[in-house]
């Protein structure tokens, strides 16, 4: 499952982190935002990747795929 989110403001960045921390890949579609509004969300996503592990890939200029790192199952 991949969760697609269309944040309308920085206040909705909570949901990006929520799903990512659950191990769910997130498509963050920022096309409804101006570049100035979108930049803090991209910064948040970059910090999330660094802090939690994983990868961020730009799909289009304002659409990003955040993929959590795959943790091995504990025996």
N, C-alpha and C positions, 0 to 999 in steps of 0.2 A: 504494500500500500504506500502511496505517496500522497502527502497532504499539500494541496495548492491553496495558498493564501494570497489575498489581494488587499494588503493594508492600505487604509485611507489616511492614516496618520501614524506618528511614532508611537502613540499610545497602544497600538495594536501589535507592537513588536513582541509583547508578552506571549502571544500565541505561537510565534515562530520558535521561541525558546522552549515553550511547553512541549510541542510535538517533537522537536529535535532531541530534547533530553529523554524522551520516551523511546528513542531509537528509530523514529519515523522520518524518512527523507522528506524534505520540505521544498516545494517550489514557491519562491517568494516573487510575486508579480508586482512590480512597482510602477507599472505603466500609467496608473492614475495619478501619480505624484510628479511634481516638478523635480528637477535634478537637485535642487536645494533641499527639498523635503525628503528625497530618497537617500541622500548621502548618509544621514545618521543611521538609517536602517541597515545599509550596507556595512557601515562601521560596526554596528552591533553584531551582525552576522559573522563578520570576520573575527571579532573577539570570541564569539561562541565557538567557532571552528578551532581557534587556537586553544581556548580553555577546555573544551570537551573532546577535541579530536574530531577528525572527519575531513571533509573536503567541501569547497564551494566552487561551483562552476558557473560561469556566465553563459546563459543559453541565448539570450538576446541582450541588447544594451540595458534593458531594465527588468530582465527576468533572470533569477538566480536559482540554481539547484544546490541545496545544502544536504550533504550526505553524511550521516553520523558514522563514526568508526564502528567497525564490526567487532564486538567483544566476543571472545570465545566463551562457549557455555561452560559453566562450572560443573565438575563431575559430581 
